[in-house]
Amino acid sequence: MKIGTYTIENPVFLAPMEDVTDEPFRLICQSFGADVVITEFISSDALIRNVKKNIEKMAFSETEHPIGIQIYGHDIPTMVEAAKIVEQQQPDFIDLNFGCPVKKVVRRGAGAGILKDIPKMIDMTTQIVKAVSIPVSVKTRIGWNDEMIDLIEMVKQLQDTGIQFLTLHFRTRQQMYTGKADWSWMEKISKVKEITIPIVGNGDITDYQTAKEKFENYPVKGIMVGRAAIGNPWVFSSIKAFLKNNKTLQPPSLKEKVDVTIRHLEENVKYYGERIGVKLMRRHYVQYFKGIQNFRQTKIKLLQSDSFEENKEILKFIAQNFS
């Protein structure tokens, strides 16, 4: 599959996730085998206003290629201008977010809100593809709700805009992140001869078994792992090992989890500084150590500490005193 100028067979993507897929986390996931990473989504309005926080979200390390920068917005001229700004950062592709289901995004017609206005989605995508010289991709859902799904026609029209590939999250906006992703839509798409665009499948890929099942049973060119990667970058190494060699890796030991968590903490502090870097680790700690017995008091200490050194000491304590 072509991603920018790269060609990767059966690529496994790290899904863009707000407040999760910053540079430190992307680098951790890449070290475990994520083939392609994408930034957190960035507001087109904020980009053209030169809002510092959003400008910083575009930053990435040279070791992160292939990488996409994802933008969202409701206004076509603003999205076009934002895409031109993103192009200057020289990512491998620009990803258009037409799938975020969060209310504050969709109520303005951005993210999955644009699924109520497919002609506008197509017009916006067409204009962006024409405005930039680097590849463009789209990430969207199968429809607004069960009554508003016209996926085959939407995919055909998106293909005609000239995007390089399309990522489909096989849920409606109404589902949010609940219920089961309906991968049967991939089978329906595959039966339409006119549709030749590479499709990346997203939804309910949680481990190497579900990854293998998607590649074997559905004609996707790539898969995307989202929430299952939070606190679990090993999901990528286990998927890659199973796909390439049919090899099942042992789950990480608690010591291995702590070692990677400390590395993640160090990367965060180096990137953000101590105060913010430590604070932003809290969303990851809960997932790294999910399911540990009698962990409540230690978890409270970890989540309340603002000190980098104290965080490290607590993490070392976890490795020595829990199993």
C-alpha positions, 0 to 999 in steps of 0.5 A, a space after each residue: 500500500 502506498 503511504 506518501 512515497 512509502 510502500 508498505 505491505 499490510 501496514 498497521 496504523 496508530 490511529 490519531 487520538 486527541 490528547 493521546 497521540 502526541 510525539 512521545 507516544 507516537 515514538 513509543 508505538 513506532 518502536 514497537 512496530 506501528 508502521 504509520 502514525 498520525 498526529 492528534 487532530 488539529 483545528 483548521 481555524 486555530 491553525 490559520 490564527 496561528 494559535 501556538 498550541 495547534 502549531 506545536 501539534 504539527 511538530 514531529 521528529 524526522 524518525 517518525 516517517 511515514 507520518 500524517 498530520 490530521 486537520 478538521 474544520 467546517 469551513 472550506 476556505 479555512 480548511 484549504 488554507 490550513 492544508 497549505 500550512 500543514 504542507 509546509 511541515 512536509 509530512 508524508 500526507 495530510 489526513 482529513 478528519 471527517 469522523 470525530 463524533 464529539 459533540 463540540 466538534 460535530 455541532 459546527 459541522 466538522 468531524 463526523 458532522 460533515 456526514 450530514 452534508 456529503 456534497 460539502 465533504 466532497 467539495 472540501 476534499 476536492 479543493 484541498 487535494 487541488 491546493 496541495 502537492 502532497 498526498 491527502 487521505 480521509 478518515 471517516 465513519 460509515 454514516 451519521 446513523 443507521 438511517 443515513 448510510 450511503 457508504 458505497 456512493 460516498 466512497 466512490 465520490 471520495 475516490 474521485 477527489 484524488 485522495 491517496 487512501 481512505 480510512 473507514 471506522 465501521 461505526 456510525 457517528 450515533 454509535 460513538 465508540 459503543 456497540 460493534 463495528 460493522 465490518 460487513 460494509 467492507 465486503 459490500 465495498 469490495 464487490 463494487 468494481 469501480 472502487 479501487 481506492 486503498 481502504 484502511 479498516 478501523 474499529 474493534 482491532 484490539 489484539 493480534 487475533 482481531 488484526 489477523 481476522 480483519 486482514 484474512 476476512 476483509 479486503 482492506 489494504 491496512 488496519 488502524 489500531 486506536 484505543 487498544 494501543 493506549 498503555 499497550 504499545 506491545 499491541 503493535 509488536 504482537 500484531 506484526 509478529 503474528 502477521 509476518 511469522 504466525 508467531 505469538 509473543 508472550 505478554 509483557 511482564 510487569 517489569 517490562 511495562 514499568 520500563 516502558 512507562 519510565 521511558 514514556 515518562 522520560 520522553 514526555 518530560 523531555 518534550 513538555 518539561 517536568 510539570 506538563 510532562 508528568 501531568 500528561 502521563 496520568 492518562 497513560 498510567 491508568 492503562 499501563 497498569 490496568 488490572 493490577 490487584 490491590 493497586 488503588 493506593 499506589 495509583 492515587 500516589 502516582 496520579 497525585 505526584 507532580 515530581 518527575 523523580 517521585 514518579 520514577 520512584 513510584 514506578 520502580 516500587 510498582 515493579 518490585 512490589 506487584 505482580 
